[in-house]
Amino acid sequence: MKIHEIRNLTKKETPLHYRNEYSGSLVYSAGAIEEEAAVEFTLERTATGNIDISVSFPASLHYPLVPAVKKVKAYITDLEKNGSLL
């Protein structure tokens, strides 16, 4: 699985300053096929300063779930470190 981008990234309003919720469309390729799937994820800053990331897919993917979640978490971590998230 190769992640190309997350399109239509929107940040949901939450009353908690340490928790950010996002949704968008994940563009990825598995082999020669490029697909787009809805994705929702949450970044939550813990008391120790670490960031916990949770990822969910409202619709099914054409890729095994556990490896897909790991790849998306790594991609989101890079976005967060680069300051690319809203």
Phi and psi in degrees as a GROMACS rama.xvg file:
@    title "Ramachandran Plot"
@    xaxis  label "Phi"
@    yaxis  label "Psi"
@TYPE xy
-121.751  126.199  LYS-2
-91.7015  126.594  ILE-3
-92.6673  -46.5389  HIS-4
-171.815  170.566  GLU-5
-116.492  111.881  ILE-6
-89.9698  160.067  ARG-7
51.9296  43.3821  ASN-8
-70.7151  123.003  LEU-9
-127.201  142.778  THR-10
-99.4632  128.652  LYS-11
-85.003  145.777  LYS-12
-77.275  127.962  GLU-13
-131.944  146.744  THR-14
-77.0415  -8.8497  PRO-15
-96.1829  124.276  LEU-16
-73.2596  -19.1941  HIS-17
-96.2405  4.67716  TYR-18
-130.386  124.561  ARG-19
-120.677  129.762  ASN-20
-114.92  137.074  GLU-21
-132.659  158.132  TYR-22
-144.174  155.848  SER-23
-178.037  -167.572  GLY-24
-117.349  119.851  SER-25
-85.2426  123.2  LEU-26
-103.869  119.323  VAL-27
-142.681  163.482  TYR-28
-127.625  141.488  SER-29
-127.314  101.978  ALA-30
77.1211  -131.642  GLY-31
-93.0306  -2.39396  ALA-32
-99.9822  127.323  ILE-33
-101.429  131.55  GLU-34
-132.501  166.705  GLU-35
-130.803  133.886  GLU-36
-140.701  147.997  ALA-37
-69.1532  142.341  ALA-38
-140.901  144.072  VAL-39
-129.922  138.59  GLU-40
-147.939  157.528  PHE-41
-129.18  134.905  THR-42
-112.433  122.798  LEU-43
-126.717  121.628  GLU-44
-83.1029  126.019  ARG-45
-84.004  173.588  THR-46
-65.2711  -24.9987  ALA-47
-86.449  -2.54781  THR-48
95.4809  -4.82905  GLY-49
-75.9755  161.932  ASN-50
-115.459  122.69  ILE-51
-95.6701  131.682  ASP-52
-115.732  129.424  ILE-53
-120.532  138.798  SER-54
-126.451  138.548  VAL-55
-139.553  151.626  SER-56
-117.891  109.854  PHE-57
-60.661  -32.2774  PRO-58
-113.222  164.846  ALA-59
-75.4815  151.062  SER-60
-101.766  159.347  LEU-61
-99.0511  48.8178  HIS-62
-158.274  148.592  TYR-63
-57.9713  137.607  PRO-64
-65.89  -48.9952  LEU-65
-62.6545  -48.092  VAL-66
-63.5368  -34.326  PRO-67
-64.9788  -43.3729  ALA-68
-62.8347  -41.6677  VAL-69
-62.204  -43.9812  LYS-70
-65.2083  -42.5853  LYS-71
-66.4977  -39.9858  VAL-72
-61.4393  -41.8122  LYS-73
-64.5807  -40.4257  ALA-74
-64.5288  -43.5383  TYR-75
-65.9291  -38.9105  ILE-76
-59.4008  -42.925  THR-77
-63.3565  -42.099  ASP-78
-60.9807  -42.158  LEU-79
-67.756  -41.8793  GLU-80
-66.0254  -34.0787  LYS-81
-82.9774  -7.30857  ASN-82
76.413  24.3454  GLY-83
-87.003  -9.0317  SER-84
-83.2384  152.991  LEU-85
